[in-house]
Amino acid sequence: MKNLVIVESPSKSKTIAKYLGKDYTVVSSKGHIRDLAIKGKDGLGVDIENDFEPTYIVSKDKTDTVKDLQKQAKKADNVYLATDPDREGEAISWHLAEELGLATDDLDRVTFHEITKNAVTEAFKNPRTIDMDLVHSQETRRILDRIIGFKLSKLLNTKIKSKSAGRVQSVALKLIVEREKEINAFVPEEYWTIDAVFEKSRRKFNASLSRINGEKAALHNEEEATKALEACQGPFTVSEIRSAVRTRDPRPPFITSTLQQEASTKLSFSAKRTMSVAQRLYEGIDTGHGEEGLITYMRTDSTRLSNVFINDARIRIMNDYGKEYLGGYRVRNDANSQDAHEAIRPTSLDNTPEALKPYLTSEQYRLYKLIYSRALSSLMAPAKYDAQTVTLSREGHDFTAQGSTLKFDGYLKVYGDYDSAKDVILPDLKEGEVLVPTEIKPNQHFTEPPARYTEARLIKALEEDGIGRPSTYAMIIDTIQARNYVTLEKTSEKSRTRVFRPTEQGTLTVEKLDEFFSDIINVDYTASMESELDQIAEGKADEKTTLRTFYDRFEPLLEKAYDGMDKLEPEKVGETCPECGGELVYRTSRYGRFISCGNFPKCRYTRQIEKTEKEKPEPTGKTCPECGGELPATEPISTAVPISRSAAIWKALTVNASSAAAVLPELPEVPAAKP
């Protein structure tokens, strides 16, 4: 074997193998091959006293994979590590090098941000060494998460029966719980509006009271609203017409977090679903000519686009839509952006969504079309609107009507399917013109509490606060639901919008963390830790110092919590254990609630919670033809008759007609068939 290439994904290996040719064998590690051991003090796999020295072991499910990779590596002249171009991918390559006996200073690391022939072949022309700064950053994150996850989870499980806690997970939960408390504490305030309908040339338009005697209209109660309404009876004069051309700039191409937000809002995809579909589009889809990567790497926080893509996009925009649709190029990165990769974009603009539709699943097509449209439209001209503001006045009371019509669609030519703005067309009006409202009425309102977090809103909040990294948001959201800390519920029966609500256990968990760990489980500290991890990745901070500083702050808080946190006693059933005489209590497992002995683990008595007894059927006064017992009332026969009931009906039919009548309901007469 001349060249062995190791990637982390089986589907990715197929795509890359197609580009490299017969001199390369491409295999997959199937993700991480090693993790921290679960041994040593507290089962951390980290020797805290020995400068946080980690102990790694090959994962049980990867033993055979590692053995196979070791055999193939020995036969190869060259081994290349081509895992993903991020910290996680760098760490996977380092773990592979360690297990395969490769020197970390070998030029065997290759990275590419899109799986296309040009990108892959160019990467293999320029291999590099493993970036140990990136590895140290990932390792530090893993050790931090292990220490907090194991030690804090053990505490909470012992004291209040919470299943887990985490450095980032718990802060995300905190945001949801604090929002719920804001909502519960919110006191609505009453206010009123006066709304009118005017009409000219058979075109109706709405206007609302905006100013009274030059001051902003503020109606606090029905009395004030009634007084204003009385002054607005009669004709109005068009006192002012203001016209302007307004522009709407295109949105930048997607980064990980904005893709998750927009897919949630526009496609109703969960963050987890979005990342899963995007991963497949990145790794490669068979488009009739073999596997091909369709989008660039989907874990990124930069809106930067390559010059090659920008030039291709400008040519396509000019050819397909005209020169007037060409826009500028703007990079909009926030202060926390690492700018390691490009924005998420199609690898080739020739791969239009419609051309690829026959090769994609419905989910893949919808997400690919969203990514393609956003990337192309980001380089197009702004949309332009003719905006009009009309003021209609009577006795010092000014009503305002707003109109807006699309003058030039610009980037909406491509991204219009995802834009909900609609034209509001006002009739042709002139200053001094007099109009009488066809309808005018007061409307009572109450201020609304802050909205609960949807997935999109939560991701936006995490990103703005610098909590975690976009690539982790899907896992965070998944975890807090799996731990039964939050539920994701519809806002109404007909709505597709789902919002997070904390459970009692989720609220209790946050309250206890606030009480004992407010110094480290908060937005500011978590965000500052992310910045420190970034500095380690850039070689500007020492990972051991970061870990020691954190641990010296964390350990005293943990000891204080063990001493001060009250233990939540389980709910008692009110019965004694039939085996040892102890109190029976309710407990919860992943399968639901059950009854257990309070002396567990000394006594292991358990039983299921008995279901409430079914209501007895109403008596019918009819007897069973076989045993003489009373026949119960029956439901009308449906198209899906239970087997037990079908058997009863059949049995009754075979006895006699009278017993059949007792079981079967009255059926409508079936009309005779036509000859």
N, C-alpha and C positions, 0 to 999 in steps of 0.2 A: 504494500500500500504506500503510495507516494505521500498523499496529504490527507489528514483526518481533520474534519471541521466539526466542532461541537457547538450546537445551539441548545436553547432550553425548551423549544417547542417542536413536537413532531410535524405539525403542519408547516411551520416555518422551514424545517429542514428540506421538505419537498421542493419548496419554491427556490431556495438557495441552490440546491443540487442541480436544478435545471440550468442555472446561470453559470455554474463553475465547470461543468463538463466531467469527463470520465477520469481525470487525474485526481479528482477530489471525492472523498467519501464523506457525506454529511450525516451526522447522527444527532440524537437528542438526549439531553440529560433529564428531560421531563421536569424542569424546574430546579429548585434547590435540591442539592444532594446531601447537605449536612445542616445541622442545627445545633444550638447549645444543648449540652447534655442535661438530663434531669437527675443530677446527683450532686453530692457534696453538701455543704451547709445550706439548709432551706431548699435543696433541690434546684438551685439556680443555674448550675453549670458555670458559675462565675466565682472565682476565688477573690473575694473582696479584699481580704487582708494582703494578698499577693498582687497588689496593683491591678485588681480587676481582671486577672488573667482568665480568659474564657477556655472552656473545654468543649470541643466539638465532636460530635459522633455522626456517622452516616445514618440517615433515617432508615428505619426498618424496611420501608417499602422501596428504598432505592439501593438496597444491598446488591441485588442481581444486576441492576443498571450500572453501578460503579464497577463491579467485577468485569462486566462486558466492556466498558470503556477502557479499563486498565489493559485488557488484552489487546484491544484495537490500537491503543496508544503505543504499545511496545512494537507493533508491526509497522507503524507509520514512520516515514522519514521526517515529516513535519506535522505538528499538532497545532491547530488554530482554534482559539476560543472566541466564538462569535455570538455571545449572549447579548441581551438588550443593552442599548447605549445609555444606561442610567446607573445610579448607585447600586441598585439591587442586582442589575446585570453584571456590574463590575465585581460584586461580592460573589456571585455564582461562579464567575470565571476564576476568581482567586481560590475558592473552595475546590474547584475542579483541578487547578494546578497543584494544590496541596495533595490531593488524593492520587493524582496521576504521576506525581513526582516530577512536575515541570518546574523549572526555575522561574521565579516571578520577574526576573530581569530579562527573560527571553522576549524577542519580538514576535509574540504569538497572539496578541490581542487585536482583533479587528472589530470595528463598529461601523454601522451605517444607520441612517435615520429613515430610510425607505428601502423596501426590498424590491428593487428594480435592477436590471442587468448592469446599467452604468454605475449605480451606487455600490453594488456588491463587488464588481470587478475592480473598481477604483479602491475600495477599502482593502482588498487583498494585495494591492500594490503598495499600500502604506500601513503595514502592521506596526503596532507599538507595544510597549511593556504595559503590564497591569498598573493602573493608577491606584497606588496604595492610599492616597488621601481619600479617594472615593470609598475604598474598602473600609478604612477606619471610620468614616462618617456613618456608613451603614452598620458597622459593627457596634458603634457607640449607641446608635438608635436601638439596635436589637437588645443590647445589654440593659439600657434604660427601661425599655418596655418589659423585659424579663423581670427586673428587680421590682418595678412598680406593679406589674401584673401579678406576679407570684405573691409578694409580701402583702400588698394591699388587698388582693382578692381573698387571701387566706384570712386576713383580719375581718373583712366584711362578711365573709361566709360564716365565720365563727360567731360573730356578734349579732348580725342582723339577717343572715341567710341570703345575702345578695351573692349572685353567682360570680361576678368578676368586676374588676375596675381596671382602668388603663390611663396612661398619660394623656392621650388625645381623646379616647372614647368617653372618658368621664367628663371632659370639658364640653364635648358636644352634647352629652346628656344634660349637663348643667344649663346650657343655653335653652334647651327645650323646657326644663323645669322652671327656670326663671321667667320665661315667657308666659307659662301657664299661671304663675303666681301674679304676674302683671295683669293678666286677663281677669283673674278672680278678684283682684283688688280694685279693678277699674270701676269708677263711678261715672256712668253716662251723664252727659249734660244736654239739656234740651236746647234746640234752636229751631228756627222757622225760616222758610224761604217763601218768596212770592214768585210764582211761575206763571208765565203768560204764553198764549198761542196767538200769533198774528198770521194774517193771510193777505197775499197780494197775487193777482194773476193766477189764482187757483193753486198757488204754492204756499203751503203752511210752513212756519218756522217758529222755533221756541226762543224765548228770551226770559231772563231771570233778573230780579231786582238786585242791582249791584251797589248803588250809592244812594244815600238820602242827604240832600243838601250838601253835596260835595264830599261827604264822609262815607266810608265803607259801611254798607248796610249790615247791621248786627241785630237780629230779632231774637230775643231770648225766650219769649213766651207767647201764648196765644193773644194776650191783650195787645202787645206791641205789633203782632202780625195783623190783627184786625184793624188797628189804627192805620197801618201802612196801606192795607187793602182798600180802606175807605177813601184814601187820598188818590188811589190809582183807578178810580172809576171814571170812564170817559175816554176821549180820544188822546193819542200820544203823537208827539212830533218827532220825526227822525232828526235828532240834534247833531249827530256826528257820524261820519263814515270814514273808517281808516282802512286803507288797503296796503298790503305789503307782500313781497315775495319771500317765503320762508324756505329754508333748505333743511333736509335731513341727511346727515352723512351716513355712509354705509358703516356697518359694524365691522370690527376687525375680524380676521380669521379666528377659528376656534383654538382655545387652549383646553386643557383637560377639564377644568372646572366649568367653563362656559359651554362646552359641548354637553356636559352632564346636565346643566341647567336648561339649555335650549331643548335637548332631547326629552327632558321631563315635561317641559311646558308644551312643546309643539307635537311630540310623538307619544306622550304618556309612557315613556320608558323610565324604569328605575335606573339609578346610577349603576347598579351592578349589571343590569341588562345592557346598558349603553356600552360599558367597558368591555363586556364579553363580545358583543357584536363588533365593536371597533377593533378588538384584538384579532379577530378572524379576518377582517378587511386588511389589516396591516400585514398579517402573516402570509396571506395569499389565497386567492380564489381561482379555481379553474375557469378561465374565460374562453374555453374552446381551443386554446393553444398552450395548455399547461397552466400550472400555478403562477399567479402573478399578484404581487403586493399592490393593493389599490389605494392605500392612504399612507401618509408618513406616520412616524411613531406617535402614538396617541397619549403618551405621558409627557406632557410639556407644559411650561408656564410662560412661554414666549410667543408673541404674535409675529415674530420675524418670518419673512418669506425669502426663499433663495432668489438670486438674480435670474437664474434659469427659468423658474416658475413665473416670475414677474414678467419677463420678456414674452414667454409663451402666452400668458394671460392677456397681455396688451394686444398682441397680434390677433388672438381669438376675439376679443371684445370689439376691435376695430373692424374685423372681417364680418362678424356675425351681427353687430348692432350699429356700427358707425362710429366715427371719430368722436362725436359729441358725447358718447357714453364712456370715454376714457376718463379715469380718475387718477388721483395721486396715490402715493404709497406712504402709509403712516405706520410706524411701530409704536404700539401703546403697551409698554410693559410697566408693571408697578414696581415698587421698591424692593419687593421680596422675590422678584423674578430672577431665575438663575440663567436664563437665556442659553441653556445648553443645547436645545434643539429648535428646529423650526416649529412654526404653528402646525396644526393638523390640517392637511390639505390633500387633494388627490395627487397621486404620483404622476399622473398624465392627464392633461385636459382632453386628450383624444378619447379617453374612457368616459364618455358621457353616461349619466345615469340610465338613459333610455337604451343606449347600446348594450349596457351590461345587465339590464333587467332580466333577460332570460336566464342568466347564470347566477342570479342572486336570490336568496330567500326574501320574503316580504320585509322582514326586519332589516336585513342587510341593505336592501334597495332603499328603504326609507331613510336609514341613517347615512348611507353613502350620498344620497341626493342632497341631504341637509348639509353635509360637509362640503360637497362639491359646490353647491350654490353659495354657501357662505364665503368660501375661499375666493371664488371668481368675483362675486359681487363686491368684496372688500376692496377691489382695485378699480371699481367703476365710479362714475360721477355721482354726486349727491342727487337725491330726488328734490324737485322744486314744487312748491305749492303756492297758489294764489290764495292768500289769507285775507279775510275781511272781518272787521269788528264794527258792528252797528250799534249805536246808542239811541234808544227811544225814551223820550222824557215827558213827564207830566208833573207839574207842581213840585219840582225839586226831587222827584223820584226818577232815577235813571235805571232803565233796563238794558241789559247787554245781550246781543245775539252774536254768535261766532259762526263763521262760514269758512270752509276750506275746500279747495278743489285741486286735484293733482294737475300740475302744469307740464311737468317733465318727469317721467318715471325713473330715469337714471338707474341706480343699482337695483331698484324694485323690478326692473325688467327680468332679472334673474332670481331675486330673493322675494318676489311678491307673494308667492304661495305661503310664506311664513310671516306675512305682515297683516295685521288685523285692522289697520286704519281704513276708514271709509270717508268718502266725500260727504261734506255737509254743504248743500247748495242753497244760498239765499236768493230770493227774487231780486230783480233789478230795482234798487231803491235810490232815492235822491234826498239830500238834506232839505229839511223844511216840509217834507211830505208828511201828511197826517194819516195815521192808521188807528183803527179801533180794534182792540183785542177780541178775538172770537171766544176766548176763554181766559180767565184769570182767577187764580185760587191760591190760598195759603197751604203750605205743606209742612207738617211737623216732622222733625228729625231728631235723632240723638247721636251724639258722638260715639264712634266705634272704638272698641279696645284694639290694641295691636293684634295683627293677624298671627295665627299659629304658623309654625314653620311647615312649609311643604318641603319635599326633597330639594327642589331648586333653591328655595329661600335659605334652607339650612346650609347647603353647599356654598352659597354666596356669602353667608355670614362667616363660615369657617375660613373661606378664602380672604375676605376683607380683614379678619382678625389675625391672619397669619398662623392659623392653627393647623397642624398636620401638613400634608402635602396633597395636591389634587389626586394623585394616584391612590391615596389611602381612603378617600372619602366614601367610596362604595363599600369598602370593608367596615368602616366605622358605622355607617348607617345599618348595615346588615347585622353587626354585632349587637347594637343596642336594642334591636328588635328581637334577636334570638335570645337575649338575656331576659326578655320580658320586662324591660325597663320602659319601653314606649310601645304604643300601637300606632298604626298608620290607618286613619279612618277617613271616610268620605265626609265632606262638609255638609252634604245633604243627600237625600236618596237619589236624586236625579243627576247630581254633580259627578264629574270625573275627577275633580280635585280632591286629593287626599292630604291630610295634615297630621302632624305628630301630636299625640297626647301622652303625657307621662303616666305610667301606672303608679299605684301606691308604692310599689317596691322601688321604682325609679326615683320617685320623690324622696323616699326615705334614704336612699343611697346618697343622693345629692346633699340632703340635709346633714348627714353624718360626715360626709367629706368636707362640707363647709365648716362644720364645727371643729374638726381636728386637722384638716389638711388644706386650709384656705391659702396657705403660703405657696403651695406648689400646684394644686388643682385649680387653676384659674386661667383666664384668657391671656393675661400679660406674661405670666411665667412660661406658659406653654409656647407662646409665640417667640419669646426670647430664646428658649431652648432650640427652636427650629432655626433661628438665626445662628446660634452657636454651632449647630450641626452643619450648616452651610459653610461656616468658617473653617471647620475641620476639613470639609470636602475641598476647600480651596487652599489647604495647607497653612492657614492663618491662625489655627488654634490647636491645642494639644488635647487629644481625646482622653488621656488619663486624668488630666487636670479637671476637665469637664465632669467626668464621672465622680471624682473625689469630692468636688464642690457640691454636686447634687446630693451625693450620699450623706455627706456630713449635715446637710439640711434636712434630708428625708428621715433618717434613722431616729432622731429624737422625737419627731412628730409621731412616728409609728409606735415607739415605746409609750408615749403619753396616751395614745389612742387605746392601746391594749389595757392600760390602767383605768382610763376614764370613760370609755364607751360602754354604755349599758348593753347587756346581752338581751336580745329580744326573745322572750319565752314563747314557745310554740302554743298555738291555740289548743285548749283542752277539749276533749270530746265529751267529758262528763261520765266516762266509764272506766272501770279498772281492767287491767290486762288479764286475760284468762290464764296466762302462763306464769306470770310472776307477781301479779297483784299491783303493779305500778299503774300510774296514770296513762291513759291512752291520749294521744295528741294527733292533730292533723299535720301532715307534712306534704311537701310538694316535690315531685320529680319531673323529669322531662315528659313523662306520660300523664301528668296531671296530679291532682290531690289524692292522698290515700291516708289511711289510719295506721299509726305505728305506736309501739310502746315508748313511753318517755324515758325508759332506762336503756335505750339503744346506745352503744352496741352490745351491752351485757345481755340484754334480751332482744331477740330479733323478731318478735311477733309483729306481723303486719296483716292488714286485710283491706280489701277494696271498700270504698264508700258505697253503701247500698243505694240503689236508685229508688226514687220515690215510687210508691206503689201506684200502678195505673188505676185510673178511675174505672169502677165497675160499670159494665154496660147496662143501659136501661132495660127493665123486663119487658117482654113482648106478650106474655100470656099464652104463647104457643109452646108445644112440647116437641121434643125430638122423637122422630118415628122409630129410632133404634133403641134408645135407652130410657125414654120418657122424661128426660131432663128438660129444663126450660131453655128455649132458643133465645140467644141474645139479639139485640137490635143490630142491624147491619147497615153499612154504608152503601150508597149506590155503586154498582160495579163500574170500575174505571177501565181504561185500556190496558193498565198494568195491574192485573189482579194478583195479589200475593199467592204463592204456591199453596200455602195451607188453606186459604179460602177457596181457591179453585178446586182443591180436592174435596172440600166440604160441599161445594155446589154440585160437583159431579156425583158425589155419593148420594146427595138428596135426590138428584134427577133419576138415578137408577132405582130408587125405592118406589116412589110414586109421585104423581103430579101435585098432590096436596102438600107434601113435604118440600117440593121444589118451590112452591108458591110462598112457603114460609121463609125460605132463604133468599130468593130472588126478589128484587124490588119490581114494582110495576113498570113494564117497558112499553114504549109507544108501539102502536100497531104498525107493522111493516106493510107498505102498499104492495099489491101484487105486481109482479114483473110484467112488462109489456111483452106480447108475443113477438 
